[in-house]
Amino acid sequence: MLNIVPYFQMHQPFRLKKLSIFDIGKENSIFDNELDKSLITRISEKSYIPALEILLNLVTKHDGRFKFGLSLTGPLIQQLLLYNPKVIDLVQKLINTKCCEILAETYYHSLASLYDENEFIHQVNKHINTIYSLFGVVPTTFRNTELIYSNKIADMLRGFKTLNIILTEGAEKILEWKLPIRPYKAYGKNPQLILLRHHILSEDISINFNNKNWKEYPLTAEKYAKWCMDLNYSGNSDESLYCNIFMDLETFGEHHDDSTGIFEFLKDWPTLIFKIGKNDVRFTLPFEIMNIENSKHDVLNVKDYISWNSYKKDISAFAGNEMQKNSQMALYKQLNEAKLKGDEVSLEILRKLSSSDNAFYMATAPFLDTAAFKYFSYYPNAETAYQNFLYAIAHVEELMA
Amino acid sequence: MKVLFLTWEFPPFISGGLAMACYGMVKSLLKKGVEFTLVLPTSADVYFHLVKPEDADQLTPIFIDDKTKSEFEYSLNNSNISNIEFLKLLGVSETPETYLSSSDFVEFMSIERYFEVSNEINTKNILKEIKENILSSSGLFKKVREFSIKVSKIAKLVDFDCIHAHDWLCYPAGIVAANMSGKPLICHIHATEFDRSGGTGDERIHKIEYAGLSLADRVISVSNYTANIIVNRYRVDTSKIRVVHNAFHLKTDNGEKKRIFKDPVILFLGRITLQKGPEYFLEVAKRVIETYPLVRFIMVGTGDLAKRLIQKSAEYKLLTRFLFTGFMNREEVEAILSASDIMILPSVSEPFGIAPLEAMSFGIATIISKQSGVSEVVNNVYKVNFWDVEEMSNIILDLLSNPEKMREMGQKARQEVEKIQWDKSADLILKCYKELLCST
C-alpha cells in the first residue's frame, strides 16, 4: 500500500526597513509594515486563497480521501489576521474537514535549533499554543525551519511528549542505501518517527514544473501520478510505503504563476492518483502513521545538520558564512539579555528578527540558487543585508542600554 | 585675478578630502577678490562662474551654448527643483572616483590635436604618451578625455589669467587649456598614484602625473610629505614647488554632541581602500573589544576593500560592536562626527588628510598616522606608525579608562584646529597666482 503524504508550508517574515545608523535607538519601528502588507495581499490573492480553495474542493470531491498537512508560522498568522483574515478562515474550514493536519514548528520560523536550545523550546511551545488557541487543535507532527534536522533536534524535542513525528529531508547523504519511502526511528533514546521528504518528486513540482529546459517538461498530472505509483514496486506487497511530497504552498500561484497551469495540475493530480493507483494507494496524514506503523524501524543516525535547501541539503545557505554566524550570535546574545531583564518589548522585536529569512538574505554560498535568492531577498547583496540586520540588533541594544 | 579652476570633486555631493580642500580654498580666495571659472566633470556641458563667497555654496551653472541649455531646460518639466536636484541632473558625480576602477580599451578617438601644440622634444614625448593612454581607454580614462574636450571649449569662451588643476584627472585638461591659451598652469597635488595604490600603481596614471607636474609652471603640494614623494619619484624641479597645507572651515554650530550610542564610539572615516589602512582599524577594534567590549567601532566609507573587511570583521565575531555605514554625504558625516569620541586615521600614505582636522573641530580625540601630511600641522593628537596596532590599541584603552583625559584631549584638539584656517593657506595660493602673473 502506498501512502501519499503531501504537506505544504506557509511562511512570510516581518521584513526590516532599510535602516541607517541614525535610526538606531530612535522611537520609530524598524519593521516595514507597508512592504509586509503589500506582499501578504499579493501572495494571498495570487496563491494562498486559490490554492487553499482548490485543496478544500479536492477534499469534498474525494469524500475525505484526499488529505494533506499544512504548517503556518507565527509571523504569517499575525500578518494574515491583520491584512487578510479570509486565509485563516479557509484554513479553519480545512481543519474542520479533518483532512488537513496542522503541524508544529518554531513560531518565528527561526534557526533557534542551531543556536539556542531554550529559545527553540520556547518558540515551539509558543507555536503549539498559538495553533491550539486559534484553531483548537494540538499538533503532533513537527517540522523544523527549512526541515533542518540532526540527532540533536530529536534530543531537544524529547520533552514534547505529544510530538511523535518529525519531518525532514530525504537527503542521500544520510540515507546511503536506504530509501526515503519508509519511516525511520530517531537516533538513540528518542522515540520519534521520522518521515523523509521525497525530494525528487517534491522538486519536480516546486522547482521543475515550469522549467522549459527540463526533459520532462511539460509535467502533466498523469505522468506525475504514474511516477508516484512507481514507488509501490520498491517494497513487499504487504508493506506500507510513503511518498512524502513537501513544498511551500507559494509554489502554487506565486513561484509558478497561474498561467503555467500549476493550479490545473493541483486539481487533477489526486484524481489521477486514485484512477491509476486504484486500491493500492491512499492519502495519509502524518499523525496517522502512528496508527499504521507498529513494526520495528531502522534508526536514522544524522550527525550533521541537513535541510531541504538547494541540492546540497545542508545549512550553508542560512548558517554557512561568517556574517550569518556573527549576526545570529549577536541576536541570541541580546535575546538572552532581554530575557534576563524581562524586557518583553525588546524580546518581541528580537524574536521577529530571528526568522531564518534574515540569515538567508546574507547567503554567499557559491552553490547558491541565485534565482531563489533574488526572489526571496529584497537586498542588493549579502553585505547590505548583514549591515541592516546588525543595525536592527544594535537598535535593540540601545533601547535596552 | 581670474582663475580657470579644474577639479573632479566639489561639494555639495562629495565630502571627501579633495572636494573639501577645493571648496575651502575657493571660498577663501573669493573673499580675497579672486574670480573663478569652475569646471567639474558634469555630464552636461556647463561651467560655474564664481564671484562672491556665497557662489561657492550656490553653484549656478552656465551652459556652453544656448542649444544645450534649451534642450536641457526642455527636458526639465518642473523648474521648481532644489539646487541639489538640479546639480544631480547636470550629472555631478555623487561618489568619489579619483582612483581607477575599470580600464577597458576602445578605439582611438578624437581629441589628439589638443596634445600636438608643443614643439619641444621632451614635452612632445610626454604628451604623446598621455595622449595614447587617455585616447585608448574607456572607464575613468574616457571621462578624462571627455573632461579635456569640455575644458577646451570653455577655455575659448571665458577669460582667465591662470589655470589651477587638481590631481591627475584634471592635468590633461589643464595642459590642453594652457597650450591653447598660453596662460600659466598650476598643478595642485592632493594625492599621488603612489599613495593611492600603496605600491607601484597604474603606469598610465604615473605618466599623467609626471607630465602634469613637469609641464606646470607651479606645483602646489599639500604637504612636505607629498613634496618629498614628487621630488623623489617624479624628479619635479624643487624651485617651482610650493607647499600649502590644507586647512579647514570651522562650522559655528558643531559644539554639542548628538550621540547615537551610549557606549564610546571610535570612528574610521575615509575610502575603504589600501591607502587608508582600514585593515589596521579592524585589527585595533579586535584588540580593544577583547579587553573593553562596551564600545562601538564604526567604519564610514566605501571602496574596493569593503566586502573583504565586512567578512573579516564577521569572522572576528565582534557581534554588533563593529559596524559599517557605507558612503555618507556631507550632512551625515557631520552627524556621525558629532556622535563620535575617538577617530583614527591609519593611512598607509596620506598626502594630507583633512578628516582629522574636522574630527578635531568636533572635540574628538584623534589618532593619526605618522605617514600623513596632516601630522605636519597639528600637535594635539596622537601620532603613530600606521602599522602599529598595539600602540593604537593602548592609546584607545587608556582613553576609554580615563574619560576625563579623553575629553581634555578633544578640547585641546578643538582649540588647536580653530587656528588652522583657510585664510592663511589661501594667502599662500594667492601669492603663487601673483608670482606667475608677474613673471609672464
Contacts between the chains, C-beta under 8 A, distances in Angstrom:
chain1	res1	chain2	res2	distance
A	20	B	325	7.6
A	20	B	332	7.9
A	21	B	260	6.4
A	21	B	298	7.1
A	21	B	323	6.7
A	21	B	325	5.0
A	21	B	336	7.0
A	22	B	260	6.6
A	22	B	332	7.3
A	22	B	335	6.2
A	24	B	260	5.4
A	24	B	261	7.2
A	25	B	260	6.2
A	25	B	261	7.4
A	321	B	311	7.5
A	321	B	314	7.5
A	322	B	311	5.9
A	322	B	314	3.8
A	322	B	315	4.3
A	323	B	310	7.0
A	323	B	311	6.8
A	323	B	314	4.4
A	325	B	314	7.2
A	325	B	317	7.5
A	326	B	313	7.9
A	326	B	314	4.1
A	326	B	315	7.7
A	326	B	317	5.3
A	326	B	318	7.3
A	326	B	319	6.5
A	327	B	314	7.6
A	329	B	317	6.4
A	329	B	319	6.3
A	330	B	319	4.0
A	330	B	320	5.0
A	333	B	319	6.6
A	383	B	306	7.4
A	383	B	307	5.9
A	383	B	310	5.0
A	383	B	324	7.9
A	386	B	310	6.6
A	386	B	314	7.1
A	387	B	310	7.5
A	387	B	323	7.4
A	387	B	324	5.4
A	387	B	325	7.8
A	387	B	326	7.2
A	390	B	320	5.1
A	390	B	323	5.9
A	391	B	323	7.2
A	393	B	320	5.1
A	394	B	261	7.7
A	394	B	296	7.7
A	394	B	320	4.4
A	394	B	323	6.6
A	397	B	320	6.3
A	398	B	260	7.5
A	398	B	261	6.3
A	398	B	262	6.5
A	401	B	262	4.6
A	401	B	263	7.5
